[in-house]
Amino acid sequence: MTDTLTHNDTRGAKRLASLCHIQSLRSGWWHNPETLEPLELTPERFAQKLCLIHSEVSEAMEGHRKGLADDKLPHREMVEVELADAVIRIFDLAGRAGMDVVEAMVEKLEYNAKREDHKLANRLAEGGKKY
């Protein structure tokens, strides 16, 4: 296994990202519940969706802190399910905004692999990134 990705490697991730947005659309999260009119992606709505992503991450932290099982998928840890919820929300928002988060992730991974401040020796140095 190499540490680089090809276009074929990302197809499954792109399908999953698309599914997250499609399921959200079908569930009505991008429509006014009273009128069923489509909701525009205003700056305020974008910010609201970012806050919802943050809330999932906060729930993951709380599940991790307390060592809880998830209440809806009790065979899984709450932290795992809440992280999944965060990714679902990220993929949904990115899909609505026309963003290709999967390709951005691939590019960012490639960039980070070459970053001096991400190398262990530099992280251990005085003033380095500890976490």
Secondary structure, DSSP 8 states (H G I E B T S, - for coil): --S---HHHHHHHHHHHHHHHHHHHHTTTTB-TTT--B----HHHHHHHHHHHHHHHHHHHHHHHHT-B-SSSTTSBHHHHHHHHHHHHHHHHHHHHT--HHHHHHHHHHHHHH-GGGSHHHHHSTT----
